[in-house]
Amino acid sequence: MNAKAYLVLANGQVFEGKSFGASGCIIGETVFTTGMNGYLETLTDPSFYGQIVTQTFPLIGNYGVISPDFESDGVHVRGYIVRSWCEDPSNFRCGGDLDSYLKSQNVIGLYDIDTRALTKVLREAGVMNGMLISGDSKEAAEAVAALSDFAKKQVLLEKIKAYKIENAVESVTCSATKVEKDAQTVFAESAAYRAVPVRADGTKVNDPAVAMKDGKGKKVVLWDFGAKANIRRELLKRGLDVVTLPATASVQQILDMHPDGIMLSNGPGDPQENTAIIAGIRKLLTKNIPIFGICLGHQLLALAKGANTTKLKYGHRGANQPVKELKSGRVYISSQNHGYAVENDTIPAGAELSFVNTNDGTCEGIVYTDTPAFSVQFHPEAACGPLDTSFLFDEFVRLINNHDYYKDYKPTTQAIDAISYFASTIKSTKQTNRAAGK
């Protein structure tokens, strides 16, 4: 339990700590997430595929392992880093401890390092590849020995730098836990924990008949690029019938389902690599079927409409990301997990910016006025903040029932001023970074 373990970053920095979970050597993209809870959702979120995840909150594992909270059927992170982990979790739903769970999933864990210092490195330098070394295997022993030999360390660093996340979507599609229960059961189970639909005004809809009224008889295809299980649950709680199709599904296969709406899910990796999916979305846009995109789905929809995406310096990951709805001026606390963003100044004609990140002004939502579609970069299914953004699923139902729902969408004067301010801020930041050679 107290065996030494190491994180070796691509810039040569080494963090020495202790091992928990599995042992071995793995390389991944090292990122951090700021959530104070939700570590089980983080571990099982397919969007973290290929990444070594650092939790900034110091104590992790205190409520143990609770399988109904999983977002997919297994762990997708490459490695896991925490300041300290709780060996004796306490929760009435607890079904095991974090160390045993990581071992069962063959995921290497590192603890007892200064996660604050590591996070500062990633914020200043940006996300970078890293290697986790744990255990006494031959590969691990050779990697540890290389750390004290300059020439061998350089070879090791080149190997770390060469790592690239590939075939991300194909690797995680349809890995989400299937919610095979009927909508009434899903609603009842959610209501037990007060996880019922929330309107835009913050009031909860506790009556399933009311919540499901407008979605009854409507079918939605969930195009799964690495979907979190709760997306499906939120759709079911609105009375919608949900059919999940893999990322490899063709446009014709989707159309053969005769959907009333299409949900483009979250997922991992660089959105621009998914050329076939982007082309498929472009074809679907001609069919006038309402579309709702979340996270990767948001980016893919924007790319299909002609926008561009860019990789962020260190991304947005955590359950405390503020986003501003430009039409109302209201700020919501959102859950996010993404390393790429749609470039604000490339949003095409026939589209309006609907949400922005109040920290850096990046695009957090788009409404399309020339086709029945909208999308958000954050996760409205993640039940984050006192006034959750789950009302966006109700907006999807309204769009399904009225294809012209967003046709006359116009940003307010306040929104236009905010867009101009953030555009100038982003431009200034880019110029500063170019001047500094970043």
C-alpha positions in Angstrom: 0.0 0.0 0.0 2.9 2.3 0.8 5.0 1.3 -2.2 6.6 4.2 -4.1 5.0 5.5 -7.3 5.9 8.2 -9.7 4.4 10.7 -12.2 6.9 11.7 -14.9 5.7 14.7 -16.9 6.8 15.4 -20.5 8.6 18.5 -19.4 10.9 16.3 -17.2 9.3 17.1 -13.8 8.9 14.1 -11.5 6.4 13.7 -8.7 7.1 11.0 -6.2 4.3 9.6 -4.2 2.7 6.3 -3.1 0.8 3.7 -5.0 -2.8 2.5 -4.7 -5.0 0.7 -7.2 -3.2 -1.3 -9.8 0.5 -1.4 -10.6 2.4 -1.0 -13.8 3.4 1.7 -16.3 1.1 3.8 -18.4 1.3 7.0 -20.5 -1.6 9.4 -20.8 -2.6 13.1 -21.1 -2.3 14.6 -17.6 -5.2 16.8 -16.7 -6.9 18.1 -13.5 -10.5 18.3 -12.4 -11.8 20.6 -9.7 -14.9 18.7 -8.5 -15.2 18.4 -4.7 -17.3 15.3 -5.1 -18.5 13.1 -8.0 -15.2 11.1 -8.2 -17.2 8.0 -9.3 -18.8 9.9 -12.2 -15.3 11.2 -13.1 -13.7 7.7 -13.1 -16.5 6.2 -15.2 -17.0 9.2 -17.6 -16.0 8.0 -21.1 -14.9 11.5 -21.9 -11.8 11.0 -19.8 -10.6 8.2 -22.1 -6.8 8.3 -22.5 -6.2 10.8 -19.7 -4.4 10.7 -16.3 -6.8 12.6 -14.1 -5.7 14.6 -11.0 -8.3 15.5 -8.4 -7.6 19.0 -6.9 -9.9 18.3 -3.9 -7.6 16.7 -1.3 -9.7 13.8 0.1 -11.1 11.3 -2.4 -13.0 8.1 -1.7 -14.8 9.1 1.5 -18.2 7.7 0.4 -16.7 4.6 -1.2 -17.9 3.0 -4.5 -21.6 3.2 -5.4 -22.3 1.4 -8.6 -25.7 3.1 -9.4 -23.8 6.4 -9.7 -21.5 5.1 -12.5 -21.8 6.9 -15.8 -20.7 3.8 -17.8 -19.8 0.1 -17.3 -16.2 0.7 -16.3 -13.3 3.1 -15.6 -12.1 5.1 -18.6 -9.2 7.1 -17.1 -5.7 6.0 -17.9 -4.5 6.8 -14.4 -5.7 8.5 -11.2 -3.9 11.0 -8.9 -5.2 12.2 -5.5 -3.7 13.9 -2.5 -5.1 11.3 -0.1 -7.7 8.6 -0.4 -10.0 7.3 2.2 -9.3 3.8 3.3 -12.5 3.5 5.4 -15.4 5.0 3.5 -18.7 5.7 5.1 -22.0 6.0 3.3 -25.3 4.0 3.5 -25.0 3.2 -0.2 -21.3 2.3 -0.1 -20.4 -1.0 -1.8 -16.7 -1.0 -1.5 -13.5 1.1 -1.3 -11.7 3.0 -4.0 -8.4 1.1 -3.9 -10.1 -2.2 -4.5 -12.2 -0.8 -7.3 -9.2 0.6 -9.1 -7.5 -2.7 -8.8 -10.5 -4.5 -10.3 -10.4 -2.1 -13.2 -6.6 -2.3 -13.6 -6.2 1.4 -13.1 -3.0 2.8 -11.6 -3.4 5.2 -8.7 -0.9 7.7 -7.2 -1.4 9.5 -3.9 0.5 11.5 -1.3 1.9 14.1 -3.8 1.3 17.8 -3.8 -1.6 17.9 -6.2 -1.8 21.7 -5.8 1.8 22.0 -7.2 0.9 19.6 -10.0 -2.2 21.6 -10.9 -0.2 24.8 -11.0 2.2 23.2 -13.4 -0.6 22.2 -15.7 -2.3 25.6 -15.5 1.0 27.4 -16.4 2.4 25.0 -19.0 -0.9 23.5 -20.2 -2.0 19.9 -20.3 0.9 17.6 -21.1 1.6 13.9 -21.4 2.8 12.0 -18.4 3.8 8.5 -17.3 2.6 6.8 -14.1 5.1 4.2 -12.7 4.0 1.8 -10.0 5.0 -1.6 -8.8 8.1 -3.8 -9.3 7.6 -5.1 -12.8 10.6 -5.1 -15.2 9.1 -2.2 -17.2 8.5 -0.2 -14.0 12.0 -0.9 -12.7 13.6 0.2 -15.9 11.5 3.4 -16.0 12.5 4.2 -12.4 16.2 3.5 -13.2 16.0 5.8 -16.2 15.0 8.8 -14.0 18.5 8.9 -12.5 20.3 8.5 -15.9 20.3 11.7 -18.1 20.5 9.9 -21.4 17.9 7.2 -20.5 15.6 9.8 -19.1 15.6 11.8 -22.4 14.7 8.6 -24.2 11.8 8.0 -21.7 10.6 11.6 -22.1 10.5 11.3 -25.9 8.4 8.2 -25.5 6.0 10.1 -23.2 5.8 13.1 -25.6 5.0 10.7 -28.5 1.8 9.4 -26.9 -1.4 10.5 -28.6 -5.0 9.7 -27.8 -6.4 7.8 -30.9 -9.6 6.2 -31.8 -11.2 7.7 -28.7 -14.9 7.7 -29.7 -14.7 4.2 -31.3 -13.1 2.9 -28.1 -15.9 4.1 -25.7 -19.1 4.1 -27.8 -22.0 2.3 -26.1 -20.0 1.7 -23.0 -22.5 3.6 -20.9 -24.6 1.6 -18.5 -27.8 0.8 -20.2 -30.9 2.1 -18.4 -33.3 -0.7 -19.5 -35.9 0.3 -17.0 -39.1 2.0 -18.0 -39.5 5.8 -17.7 -41.7 5.5 -14.6 -39.2 3.4 -12.7 -36.3 5.8 -13.7 -38.4 8.7 -12.5 -39.3 7.0 -9.2 -35.7 6.1 -8.4 -34.5 9.6 -9.3 -37.3 11.2 -7.1 -36.0 9.2 -4.1 -32.9 11.5 -4.2 -34.8 14.6 -5.4 -33.2 14.3 -8.8 -36.4 15.2 -10.6 -36.6 17.6 -13.6 -35.9 21.3 -12.8 -37.6 24.1 -14.7 -35.7 27.2 -15.9 -37.1 29.1 -12.9 -35.5 26.5 -10.5 -38.7 24.8 -9.4 -38.8 21.0 -9.4 -41.3 18.9 -11.2 -42.1 16.1 -8.8 -45.1 14.7 -10.6 -44.0 12.3 -13.4 -47.2 12.8 -15.3 -46.5 16.5 -15.6 -42.8 16.0 -16.4 -43.5 13.4 -19.1 -46.6 14.9 -20.6 -45.0 16.7 -23.6 -42.5 14.0 -24.4 -44.9 11.0 -24.5 -45.0 9.2 -27.8 -41.8 10.9 -29.1 -38.7 8.9 -30.0 -35.1 10.1 -29.6 -32.0 8.5 -31.0 -29.1 8.9 -28.6 -26.1 8.8 -30.9 -23.5 7.5 -28.5 -20.0 9.0 -28.8 -19.2 8.0 -25.2 -22.5 9.0 -23.6 -22.9 9.4 -19.9 -25.7 7.2 -18.5 -27.5 10.1 -16.9 -28.2 11.7 -20.4 -30.4 8.7 -21.1 -32.1 9.0 -17.7 -32.9 12.7 -18.2 -34.5 11.9 -21.6 -36.6 9.1 -20.1 -37.8 11.4 -17.2 -39.3 13.6 -19.9 -41.4 10.7 -21.2 -39.3 10.2 -24.4 -38.6 6.8 -25.8 -34.8 6.4 -26.2 -32.9 4.3 -28.7 -29.1 4.2 -28.3 -27.0 3.8 -31.5 -23.2 3.5 -31.6 -20.9 6.1 -33.1 -20.4 3.8 -36.1 -24.1 3.9 -37.0 -24.8 5.3 -40.5 -27.2 8.1 -41.3 -29.6 5.6 -42.8 -29.6 3.5 -39.7 -30.5 6.6 -37.7 -33.3 7.5 -40.1 -34.6 4.0 -40.1 -35.5 4.5 -36.4 -37.9 7.3 -37.5 -36.7 9.6 -34.7 -38.5 12.7 -33.6 -35.2 14.0 -32.2 -31.5 13.2 -32.2 -29.2 13.6 -29.1 -25.5 14.0 -29.9 -23.7 12.8 -26.8 -20.5 13.7 -25.0 -17.3 11.8 -25.7 -13.5 12.0 -25.7 -10.8 13.2 -28.0 -10.2 15.8 -30.7 -13.6 16.6 -32.3 -12.0 17.3 -35.7 -10.8 13.7 -36.0 -14.4 12.4 -36.3 -14.8 13.3 -40.0 -17.3 10.6 -40.8 -19.6 11.6 -37.9 -19.3 15.3 -38.9 -20.3 14.4 -42.4 -23.2 12.3 -41.1 -24.5 15.2 -38.9 -24.3 17.5 -42.0 -26.6 15.1 -43.8 -29.0 14.8 -40.8 -29.3 18.6 -40.7 -31.0 18.5 -44.1 -33.8 16.2 -42.7 -35.2 18.9 -40.4 -35.0 16.6 -37.3 -34.5 18.4 -34.0 -31.0 17.9 -32.7 -29.5 18.6 -29.2 -25.8 18.3 -28.7 -23.8 18.0 -25.4 -20.1 18.5 -25.0 -18.4 16.6 -27.9 -21.8 16.6 -29.6 -21.9 20.4 -29.3 -18.5 20.6 -31.0 -19.4 18.1 -33.7 -22.6 19.9 -34.5 -20.7 23.2 -34.8 -18.1 21.7 -37.1 -20.8 20.3 -39.3 -22.2 23.8 -39.6 -18.8 25.2 -40.6 -17.4 26.5 -37.3 -13.9 25.7 -36.0 -12.7 24.1 -32.8 -9.5 24.7 -30.9 -7.6 23.0 -28.0 -7.7 24.8 -24.8 -4.6 25.3 -22.7 -5.7 23.2 -19.8 -9.4 22.7 -20.5 -12.5 23.0 -18.3 -12.9 20.0 -15.9 -14.9 20.1 -12.7 -18.3 20.6 -11.2 -18.0 24.4 -10.5 -17.6 26.0 -13.9 -19.7 29.3 -14.3 -21.6 29.8 -17.5 -23.7 32.8 -18.5 -26.9 32.5 -20.4 -26.7 35.5 -22.7 -30.5 35.8 -23.3 -31.4 36.1 -19.6 -28.1 37.3 -18.1 -28.3 34.5 -15.5 -25.1 32.7 -14.4 -25.3 28.9 -13.8 -22.7 26.7 -12.1 -22.1 23.8 -14.4 -20.3 20.6 -14.6 -17.8 20.3 -17.4 -15.2 18.0 -18.9 -13.6 19.1 -22.1 -10.2 20.1 -23.6 -11.5 21.7 -26.8 -13.9 24.5 -27.5 -15.8 26.0 -30.5 -14.1 29.3 -31.6 -16.5 32.1 -30.9 -15.6 34.1 -34.1 -16.2 31.1 -36.4 -19.9 30.6 -35.4 -21.7 30.7 -38.8 -24.6 32.7 -40.0 -27.9 31.2 -38.8 -26.5 30.6 -35.4 -26.4 32.6 -32.1 -24.1 32.2 -29.1 -26.3 31.3 -26.2 -23.9 30.6 -23.3 -20.4 31.8 -22.5 -17.9 30.7 -19.9 -17.5 33.7 -17.5 -13.9 32.8 -16.7 -12.5 33.0 -20.2 -15.4 33.9 -22.5 -15.3 30.7 -24.5 -18.4 29.3 -26.2 -20.6 27.3 -24.0 -23.7 27.1 -26.1 -25.1 27.7 -29.6 -28.7 28.1 -30.8 -29.3 27.5 -34.6 -32.0 29.7 -36.1 -31.9 28.1 -39.6 -32.4 24.5 -38.5 -34.1 23.0 -35.4 -30.9 22.4 -33.4 -29.1 23.7 -30.3 -26.1 22.6 -28.2 -24.2 23.3 -25.0 -20.6 22.6 -24.1 -21.3 21.9 -20.4 -23.3 18.9 -18.9 -26.9 19.7 -18.1 -27.5 16.1 -17.0 -24.9 16.4 -14.2 -27.1 18.0 -11.6 -24.7 20.7 -10.6 -25.5 24.0 -8.8 -28.6 25.0 -6.9 -30.5 25.9 -10.2 -29.5 23.1 -12.4 -29.4 23.4 -16.2 -31.4 20.3 -16.7 -34.2 22.5 -18.0 -32.4 22.3 -21.3 -33.8 18.8 -21.7 -37.3 20.4 -21.5 -36.1 22.8 -24.2 -35.3 19.8 -26.4 -38.8 18.5 -25.9 -40.2 21.8 -26.9 -38.1 21.9 -30.0 -39.3 18.4 -30.9 -42.9 19.6 -30.6 -42.2 22.9 -32.4 -39.4 22.9 -34.9 -39.6 26.7 -35.2 -39.0 27.1 -31.4 -35.6 28.8 -31.9 -36.4 30.4 -35.3 -36.7 33.9 -33.9 -34.1 33.6 -31.2 -32.2 36.9 -30.8 -29.6 37.8 -28.3 -30.4 40.7 -26.1 -28.5 44.0 -26.1 -26.8 42.8 -22.9 -25.8 39.6 -24.7 -24.3 41.5 -27.7 -22.3 43.7 -25.3 -21.0 40.5 -23.5 -20.1 38.9 -26.8 -18.1 41.9 -27.9 -16.4 42.1 -24.5 -15.4 38.4 -24.6 -14.3 38.6 -28.2 -11.9 41.5 -27.5 -10.6 39.7 -24.4 -9.9 36.5 -26.3 -8.2 38.4 -29.1 -6.0 40.3 -26.6 -5.1 37.0 -24.9 -4.2 35.4 -28.2 -2.0 38.3 -29.1 -0.3 38.2 -25.7 0.4 34.5 -26.0 1.8 34.9 -29.5 4.1 37.6 -28.3 5.3 35.3 -25.5 5.9 32.5 -28.0 3.1 30.3 -26.4 
